[in-house]
Amino acid sequence: MSNGSSMNEFLLLALADTRELQLLHFWLFLAIYLAALLGNGLIITAITCDHRLHTPMYFFLLNLSLIDLGSISTTVPKAMANSLWDTRDISYTGCIAQLFLFVFLMSAEFYLLTVMAYDRYVAICKPLHYGTLLGSRACVHMAAAAWGTGFLNALLHTANTFSLPLCHGNVLDQFFCEIPQILKLSCSDAYRREVGLLVITASFGFGCFISVLLSYVQIFRTVLRIPSELGRHKAFSTCIPHLAVVSLFLSTAMFAHLKPPSISSPSLDLVLAVLYSVVPPAVNPFIYSMRNQELKNTLKKLIQSFFWQQL
């Protein structure tokens, strides 16, 4: 098989060999997917309906929930369908669409998390300038930049990846289409161009990582100088959820793609892929709502009003 033009489909990694385990994986993915839909849907509804949450921090959180809904919907429903119907195939165009959407949304999430770190930095370290530096227009521009950069990044990588000649069959060692797995199918020297693009993208990602790191160094220095214990606790409670989300996202994604080849295996790659692509969208809403009293109060009112309407 010389190139992608003669290929009609790819074969994804089978999650299990026996029918019982396939059904177990289906129900597990279904539970995670429903949790993600419920958690992110509630956050989007709460922020949209409560005018008290129409602030920069919650505006960015709404965008993060939209991205999380999109990213988990890109990979999990197809994996659920394959487990339920005992299939492995994904069409060539379906693989292109899945890879594009996955790279688009994951890139946008990383850039948005960088913007959210800047939001916390300004709120804690420069509170008097918060309204000026993070006005409504500035917030829209920063969110649009995160979405737009993710889109351009995905367009570049998808076009380049699927322009490579594929010489090593159509079997992918992952439960969804991702760039490293498709590069394994490319001809010996053809993948170097995409590797170069990945290095450039990683350099931008490293710059974002340094930006987040420096923001939190300044945040912690400022918070530790607050004389009141209540003030320190309040300041920490607004940035700890974001720090937890960033740590989960970066640690799993970096280990998945930067781990030594000597410890790589299909089962480990599968676990790491689930950890960085499936788990964060499901747990992010709970991380953000756990220590946020405003959000918890709004969610409580929404749930109570829903049940009162049913009675």
Sequence and secondary structure as in RCSB ss.txt:
>XXXX:A:sequence
MSNGSSMNEFLLLALADTRELQLLHFWLFLAIYLAALLGNGLIITAITCDHRLHTPMYFFLLNLSLIDLGSISTT
VPKAMANSLWDTRDISYTGCIAQLFLFVFLMSAEFYLLTVMAYDRYVAICKPLHYGTLLGSRACVHMAAAAWGTG
FLNALLHTANTFSLPLCHGNVLDQFFCEIPQILKLSCSDAYRREVGLLVITASFGFGCFISVLLSYVQIFRTVLR
IPSELGRHKAFSTCIPHLAVVSLFLSTAMFAHLKPPSISSPSLDLVLAVLYSVVPPAVNPFIYSMRNQELKNTLK
KLIQSFFWQQL
>XXXX:A:secstr
   GGG  EEE   S SSHHHHHHHHHHHHHHHHHHHHHHHHHHHHHHH GGG SHHHHHHHHHHHHHHHHHHHH
HHHHHHHHHHT  EEEHHHHHHHHHHHHHHHHHHHHHHHHHHHHHHHHHH GGGHHHHT HHHHHHHHHHHHHHH
HHHHHHHHHHHTTS B S SB SSSS  HHHHHTTB TTTTHHHHHHHHHHHHHHHHHHHHHHHHHHHHHHHHHT
 S HHHHHHHHHHHHHHHHHHHHHHHHHHHHHHS GGG  HHHHHHHHHHHHTHHHHHHHHHHHHT HHHHHHHH
HHHHHHHHHH 
